[in-house]
Structures are given as structure tokens and as C-alpha cells.
């Protein structure tokens, strides 16, 4: 998932929407429709692909179709920015890569086009996706729309605790309760990401109900009653007192320097951090606490106003080739949704002492493999993780709660001032454009 960062809330987020409206309005003035069919516009998370592939794909595409194409590549750090651009309809990106819950929202809001799976003489590599992922896609379908027709899963993983093994023991971080332990005060970084953190706090808050059978992990993770939101707010405020800070994407660097004892992290970032820390003799490890956590995947989709659906569909097929998959995994540290013998063979590490049961991902015979257990978690870990859905009609209430708990509400007067300023700026820019 994944460098999703929730920074702009309340009135400040309204200002962001207005600003994005101005930006997309003027970017649309410069569209060249005549050359659009030879352009592929890709919008992705930063550091989430081997960028050499962007120059290699046009060569492959020419071999497969006889047509020329040029890749125009942009990155985003905020899902809200990406989503707003697509929702306004003034951006004609051909491919974007959101998390599963955003894809769910986009499908329900009729913002996506189906993927064209007719690749002519070219092999369909999308069929290389693991059934473990594809079977779960159905849960994110919209009325009259099958999710599998609209998305191609890209990377997947878990959320857990990255910790310094020299400063805190594994037994302590095997429960989310360590984040509320006063002895760890000032030694914890938390993701500034309301979607993940809400779920983690909810699981911690209602774990006794899960153990007693009163509620299921799925219910706690996806049923957001007013009472649930109130309990999460209470415990989130208590958690805040223990934090050294909220981080966007600098936490992994601080962990590699030994400045922080532990941080809430995504598995792919944890892989990167552990490898980088080892280079400077800092020992890090990662664990998914026993109470449970979230399982996530990011996927590629084609927005409704895309200008080159054919090239976009071929690009998705290209990304599912085993050699391309391995390159993207190497660059990002994350785990591909593709499962082929070539990929499995590349992950085997005979120097490891413990084995992992990956029968759920690679097939029944693969129940005792020596692979990185952070990239490919054991079936026992996966069994206590849950895919999360969009907050839907509770989204605003949860965002307001998140803002209150963090204490970062923007002053209303300042929010209105920013909004008015952006509206006036838009008017002035339109005036200048018309005058010219």
C-alpha cells in the first residue's frame, strides 16, 4: 500500500480540492487530442516501479502491436490528490494505482473503464495472478460490475510494527498494547494514515470481543458504528501521548538510524528498512501483532476519461510477466500479486533456518519454504489479517474523529480564507486566459 499519507483534513482538505480544481482546469487547456493515441499516461506511487521499464515498454508494445507509444509518467504521495484529479474529470490518465478500498469507491462512483483483455497474439500474463488475490477481488465489486474486469492487483502486504531488536524485545511488540505502554513514550512513530491506523486501534480496542466470540475480526475492521468510532477516538487520543510524532515517509529512515524504537509500518517499507539498517549495523525486525492487522493490495485501474485504453491494457499485461515482476519487487521491496514458478524460485533463500507455509499463495505443495517471512507471511499470519473496505458513508465521521484525535484541526476562519483566496485566484487566472 503503499505510501498513502493523510495530511489534509477538514477545511484544509476543502482548500486542497479547490486548488486541484484550478490546476486541472488549466492543465486541460493544453491537451493535444491528435497525438493522444500515441501517449500512455501513468500515475503511480513514488518509488513503486523500476522506471527503466517505462522506456522498455514502448519497444515491447511495438513488437506486439506494430504501434508506437510514449509513456508519460507522474507520481503522487497523497491518495486524495490522485482521487480528486480523477473525480474532477479534467485529467485523462490512462492508468492509476490506488489501494483496494479506493478502487472500491471508484467503481461505485462509476469512475473506471473495464480492462481490455484481448491481447491478440500476445500471451495473457494477467492470468499469472495468485488465486489468493483474485478470489478476494470479488468482495470489492460494485452492483453490475465485477472487480476482476476493472482492476489488476499489483503489490500486496500487511501492516505491523517495525522495531529495533537491540532496544525492545520481540515479545513486547507481539501485541499492539506496546504502543500504549508508558515506558515506550516518545520512542514510537505512527503513520499519518487514518485508514490503516483506525483499523489497528479498532482491533486493539475490541480484541476482547473478538476473543470471546462476540464480534469477528471482519466486523471490527469493517463495521464502523458510532460507538466504534467513539471508542477508537478515545484510545487514539491516549496513543497520541506516547508518540514521538506522526510520519509520512521519513519513519523508515529514522528507524535505520536507531533514533526510534518502533514504528507502525507497511511490510514492503519494513523490508527496505531492515536491509538499509543492516548496512550501518542497526538491527531491525518486523512483526504482525497477535491480535490481528490488515491485509491490503494496490491495483491498477483505467479511469473513465482515459485516452489510450489499448496501451493501458497492454501495459498491465506487460507488468505481469515474471521477469518484470521481479524487477519491480526488487525496486520497491513489496510483494507482487503474481505467483509463478519463476518468482517462487527467485525468492528461495537457503541460508534461512525457518520455513514459511505459502500454500495459500503458490499452491498446496508449497507449505514449507525458506523465503523472507515479511514479504511472504506465513499462513498463520495471514489468517489473522483482514482486507479492509472503504469507509463509505462513515468516511466523513471518521475523518472528523481523526482530526480531533490528532489535534490538527485548521482554524475555521483560516480555512475559509484559504478557500476564498483560491477562488479569487482561479477567477484571476481565467480572466487573464480570456484576455489573451
N, C-alpha and C positions, 0 to 999 in steps of 0.2 A: 504495500500500500504504500514506493509509497512515501511521499514526502508531503503529505497533506498537512496544512497548517491553518488553524482557525485563529485569525488575528483580528478581523474586523467584525464587530458585533454592533447590535443596536443601531443608533443613529449614524455611527461611523460606517456601518455596512451600507446603509442607505446612500451615504455620500459616495461610497465605492461604486454602487450600482449606477448612480448618476454620472460619475466620471467615466465609467466604462461605456455608458451610452454615448457620451461625447466622442470618445476615442473611436468606437466602432462606426459612428456616423461619418466621421471624416475619413476613416480608412476605406469606407465603401465608395467614396468619390473617385478613387483611383483604380478601380477594378478594370482589368483588360479582359473582357469576355472572349475575345478572338483567340487568345493563346491559352485559355484556361484548361482546355482538354489535354495540354502537354505539361501541366503543372500538377504535382501532388502535394497538398498542404497537410503537414503532420504536426499535431500539437500534443506534447508529451511532458511528463515529469522531467525535471533536470536529472542528469546522471543515470538515466534509466535505459540506455541503449548504446550499443557500440556504434558511434557516429560514423565510422568508416563504412558501415552498411548503407548509409544514405547516399553515398556516391557509387557503391557497388550495385545497388538495386536497379538503377536505370539500365545498366548493362544487361543484367538478368532479364529485366522486363522486355527489353528489345529482343533478346533471344527467344522469349516465349511468345511475344505478340507481334513483333515486327514494328512496334511503335516506340516513339521517343517520349520520355517523360523526365522532368526535373523535379527533385524533391526540395520543397521549401519547408524548413524545419524550425519550429519555435518551441520554447519550453515554458511551463508555468510552475509556480510554487504554491498557489492557492487554488483549491478546487472552486471556490466561489468566483474567482476571476474567470476561470475556464467556463464554468456553468453559465455565468452571466453573458459572456460573449456568444455562446451558442443560443441561449434563450432569446436574446435580442434579435437574432436572425440576420445581423449585418456582417457576420463573419462566415466565410464559406470553407471552413476547414473540412478536409476530406476524412481525417482520422483524428480521434482524441482518445485518451487512455484514462478514464476515471475508475474509481473503485466501484465495487458491485452495487452498493446502495445508491450511488449517484446514477449508475446505469438504470437501476430500477426506477428512479424518479424520472429520468429522461424518457424511458419507454412509456410510462404512464402519462407523460405530458406530450406524447406524440412528437418527440424531437429527433427521432432516429429513422434511418433508412435500413432496409434489410441488406445483408451482405450477399453479393452475387457469387455463388459457389460454382458457377460454370467456368472452369479454367481451361476449357478446350483440351489441347494435347498435354497440358501441364498436369503433373500429379497433384492430387489434393492432399497437401501436407497438414491441413487443419484436422484431418482425421487422426493425427498423432496425439491429440489432446487426451489426457488421462480421464477415464470414466469417473474417477473420484471427483474431478472438477465438473465435467459436463453433466453428470447426474444431478448436481446441486444447482445448476443454472436454471432448471425449471422453476425453482422456488421464486425466481426473480422475473418471471414472465408477467405480462400485462394482459388484460382481457382482450382476446382475439390475436395476441402476439406471443409467439414462442421466443423465449430469450435466446435460444440457440440460433435463431435466424438473424439476430441483431447484434450479437457480441462474439468476440473471440477472446477467451481468457488469456492473459499474458503472464503475469507473475502472481504468486500466492505466498502466504506465510502466516505466522502467528504474531501475537503481541505478548510481551513478557517483561522480565526485569534483566537488564544488563548490569553486572556488578563486578567490583574489584575483589578478586578472591583473597587478596592479602589484607583487606580491610574489613570484610564481612564474610561470614560463613555461608555455604550453600544452604544449610538447614534453616538459616534465618530468612533467606529470600524465597524459600519454597512456599511461603504464604504471603498474600497481599498485605497481611497485617503489619509486615515490616515497614511499610510506608507510613503507618500511623504511629510507630514506636518512637517515643520521645528521644531515645538515645541516638536515633539516626537524624535528628533535627539538623537542618542545614546541610545535609550530605546527599540530598535527593534532587534530581531533576525530573520534571514532569513534562510530557509532550503538551504543547499548546494546541490540542486537537480534541475538540469536545466529543466527537463521535466515539472515538476509542476510549477516552478517559471516563465518559459517562458509563459505558458498559462495565469497565473494570470496577468502578466504585459501586455500581449496582450489584455485581456479583459478590463483592466483599460484604455489602450491606445485607444481602438476603441469602447468604450462604447457609445459615442455619435452617431457613425454609427449604432450601434445595436438599440438604441432608435429611431432613425429616420427611421429605416427600410432599410437602405442602405445595411446593412450586417446582417447576423444571428449570433447567439452565436456559432452555429456549425461551420460556415465558419471562424469566428475569431479564434476559438480553433484549427482548423484542416487544414486551407489553409495557408501555410507559404510562401507567396511571398517574393521576395527580399525587397520590400518596407515595408512589415510587419516586417521582421527581423530587418531592419534598425531602424524602429520606436521603437521596443522593446529594441534594444540596447541603444538608446538614453534615454529612460525612466528607463532602468535598471541601467545605469550609474548614473542617478540622484538619484535613490533609494539607491544606494550604499552609498551615502554621509550621509544618515540618519541611517545607520545600526551600531549596536554595534558589529556585526560580523555575519559570516556565520557559521551555526552549522550542525553537522552531527546527533548526537543523544543525545547531552547534554542539549539541549534547554529546555526540559521539566523539568529537574532538576533545572535549573536556574529560571524557572518560579515559581516552587514551593517554592523557597527561597525568592521570591519577588525582585530579582535583576534586572529583565527586565519587562517592562510594557506590551509588547505584542510580539508574535512570530507567524510566518506563520507555521501552524501545520496541521497534519492529524487528523481526528476525533477520531480515536482509541487512539492515544497518548494523545489527549486532555482529553478523559475520564480518563485515568490513572493519568494525571497531576492534574486534578481537585480533584480527590479522595485523592491523596497524599498531596496536598496543604492544604486541609481541616484539615488534621491531625495536621498541625502546624499553624492553624488559618490564612492561606492565602487564600483569596477568588479569585478563577479564574472562568472564563466562556469562552464559545466558540461561535463564530458566523460565518455564511457564508454570506459575504457582498452582498448587494442587486444587485450589477452589475452581479453577477454570479460567478461560480467557476467550478472546475472539479469534476466529479464523477469517481471513479475508482474501480476496483476489482482485486484481486490477484487470480490466479488459479493454480491448479496442472496439470502438463503435464508429459508425459513419453518421455524422449529423445530417439533419434533414436538408440543409442548404448546401450540401457538398457539391463540388463542381466536377469531380472525377471519380465516380463510384467504381469504375472498372479498375483503374490503377490502385485505388484504395483496397479493393478486394484482393488483387494480386499481391499487394504488399503484405497483407495479413497472411496469405498463403506462404509467402517468402519467409516471414518471421517464424513459421512453424517447422522449417527444415532443421534437422538435428544440429548441423554444424553452425547455423545461425543462432539457434537457441543457446548453445554452449558459449558462444561469444558474448551474448547479452547477459548470461548468468555471470560470466567472469567479470564483466564491467560493473554490474550493479550489485552483486552479492546476493541477489534474490533468486528464488526458485521458480523455474518455468512450469507452466501448466502442461507442457508437453512431456509425454512419457514414452520413450523409445529405448530399445536395447543399447543404442549408441550413447544415449545420455546416461543411462544407468551405469554402463561400463566406465564412462568418464568420471563418475562420482565415487567409484570404489577406491578406498584408501586402506591398503593392507597394514599400515602402521597403527591403525586404531585397534584398541583392545575390546571395546564394547560393540555390540551389534544392534541394529535397528530393524524393527518389523515394518517393512514398506509394502506388504501385500496389498494394502488398500490402494496404493498408488501405481505400482508397477506390475501387480498380478500376484496370484496366490503363492507361487513358488519363491517369492522374494520376501521371506519372513525373517531373515537373519543376515543382514547386510552390514558391512563396515563402511558407513558413509557418515558425513557430517550430520549429527542429530539436530543441529539448529536449522540447517537448510531443509533437511528432510526429517521432520519429527516422527518419533515412534508412534505406532497406532494408539498406544495408551495415552499419549499426549493429545493427539487429535480427537480422541473420544471425549475429552473434557473441554473442547473448544467449539464455539458456535459461530456460524455465519450470521452477520447482523443485517437487518433490513433498514430501509430508510425510516426516519422518524415520522415521516408523513405529516398528518395534521398536528402532531405534537412537537414538530420541529421548532416553531417559534417559542413555545413554552420552555423547551429545553435550552434554547439559545439564551433566553432571558435569565433562566436559572444559572447558566454557565457564567454569564456576565456578572450577575450578583455575587456568585460564589468567589470569582476571581477578584472582584472589586475593581473592574476596569471599565465601568460604565462611563461613557462620554457624557459630559455635561450637556443637557438638552439644548441650551442656548447655543453652545458651540456647534452642536450637530446641525441645528437649523442654519447657523451662519455658514457652515461649510456647504450645505445643500444649496442655499441661495447663491453663494459665490459661484458654484459650479454651473447653475442655471444661467446666471448672468454671463459667465464665460462662454457657455455654449451659444447664447444669443449673439454675443460679440463676434465669435468666430463665423457664425452663419452670415452675419451682416457683411463681414469682410469678404467672405467667399462670394456672396451675391454681387457685391460691389465690383469685384474683379471681373 
